[in-house]
Amino acid sequence: MTNTPDQDGFSMPAEWAPHERTWMAWPTSNETFGDGGTGANDDLDRARAAWGKVAATIARYEPVTLVANTGESDSVKRFVDEPLTIVERPLDDAWMRDIGPTFLTDGQGGLAAADWIFNGWGAQEWASWEHDQHIAEHVVELSGARRYASRMVNEGGGIHVDGEGTVLITETVQLDQGRNPGWTKAEVEAELRAYLGAEKVIWLPRGLTRDYERYGTRGHIDIVASFARPGLVLCHTQPDPAHPDHEVGKENAALLRAQTDARGRKLEVVEIPAPTVLEEDGHGWVDYSYINHYVANGVVVLCGFDDPRDEENAATFAKAFPGRTIELVDAREIFANGGGIHCITQQQPRV
């Protein structure tokens, strides 16, 4: 039998550990982005402008490798001035956090990656994954990492680690009947131990309300809660009782405060209030969340919403990540397509 990453000494480092580079994917024509056009109001152009702004921001702090669909690499130059490494591979979508690998290190100069099964966020009827199911393998090959293929359907947005053995997940993702039918919590935890080095799995019951609608992930953790350092969790809360996430946030914060991590520390929870806007025209409740940030070398790239709470939360993140620049990047167009800044990025740790 082949060893697991854990048996070979590999585990997933925290996102704030030093990076070798960031991986992203470039929006291509599909169900969410449209079929492409020439006008500035075209959905695909707007998505590419939003993805490009994130890529350019990160590229000022660390190298970025962008995977573009076959024949589409020239379109990147229209939107990004910063130098990027661009490679072409067949793509269906552009959510690198979910279609890419989860990188692992062994503390001795070794780089590996967990390659989860990807099936379109639980085989959702609008999703295509003919090409995206192979992107993790392509990225692993390009990175030179050692590949470990998991038998579990999972996405990078469904896990958050502290780098010391603790992982946050939600019941509605890993136990989703469209992803892992018949799996038990014990089986999920065993797979996360084997492929991430997880010693303690903290389960939250569900994600944000909008995430269960069309183009949602059915409860990804990375818009709900994240570690800022071992023992400290940032938790999305909705101060307005009119929004259904008001109760979700209260429940999650209370559950997290009752938990200890893999090292036995009682978790400290910092509540991160949602933007003041509650609804998006024609689309119901928003799931705008500052939790969906990305930590890179020397920077936190924070979702902005042109909202009074942008600067308030930027100050909170500056305290949580001392020594890092806080870069607010407008994420409304990314959220309109089903995710945020964390969802479109994937870190490759430095070894």
Secondary structure as GFF3:
##gff-version 3
##sequence-region A 1 351
A	DSSP	beta_strand	19	25	.	.	.	ID=ss1
A	DSSP	alpha_helix	43	59	.	.	.	ID=ss2
A	DSSP	beta_strand	64	68	.	.	.	ID=ss3
A	DSSP	three_ten_helix	73	78	.	.	.	ID=ss4
A	DSSP	beta_strand	85	88	.	.	.	ID=ss5
A	DSSP	alpha_helix	96	99	.	.	.	ID=ss6
A	DSSP	beta_strand	102	105	.	.	.	ID=ss7
A	DSSP	beta_strand	111	117	.	.	.	ID=ss8
A	DSSP	alpha_helix	120	123	.	.	.	ID=ss9
A	DSSP	three_ten_helix	132	134	.	.	.	ID=ss10
A	DSSP	alpha_helix	135	143	.	.	.	ID=ss11
A	DSSP	beta_strand	146	153	.	.	.	ID=ss12
A	DSSP	three_ten_helix	156	158	.	.	.	ID=ss13
A	DSSP	beta_strand	160	161	.	.	.	ID=ss14
A	DSSP	beta_strand	166	170	.	.	.	ID=ss15
A	DSSP	alpha_helix	171	174	.	.	.	ID=ss16
A	DSSP	alpha_helix	185	196	.	.	.	ID=ss17
A	DSSP	beta_strand	200	204	.	.	.	ID=ss18
A	DSSP	three_ten_helix	209	212	.	.	.	ID=ss19
A	DSSP	three_ten_helix	221	223	.	.	.	ID=ss20
A	DSSP	beta_strand	225	229	.	.	.	ID=ss21
A	DSSP	beta_strand	232	237	.	.	.	ID=ss22
A	DSSP	alpha_helix	245	257	.	.	.	ID=ss23
A	DSSP	beta_strand	268	273	.	.	.	ID=ss24
A	DSSP	beta_strand	279	280	.	.	.	ID=ss25
A	DSSP	beta_strand	284	285	.	.	.	ID=ss26
A	DSSP	beta_strand	294	296	.	.	.	ID=ss27
A	DSSP	beta_strand	299	304	.	.	.	ID=ss28
A	DSSP	alpha_helix	309	320	.	.	.	ID=ss29
A	DSSP	beta_strand	325	330	.	.	.	ID=ss30
A	DSSP	alpha_helix	332	336	.	.	.	ID=ss31
A	DSSP	three_ten_helix	342	344	.	.	.	ID=ss32
A	DSSP	beta_strand	346	349	.	.	.	ID=ss33
###
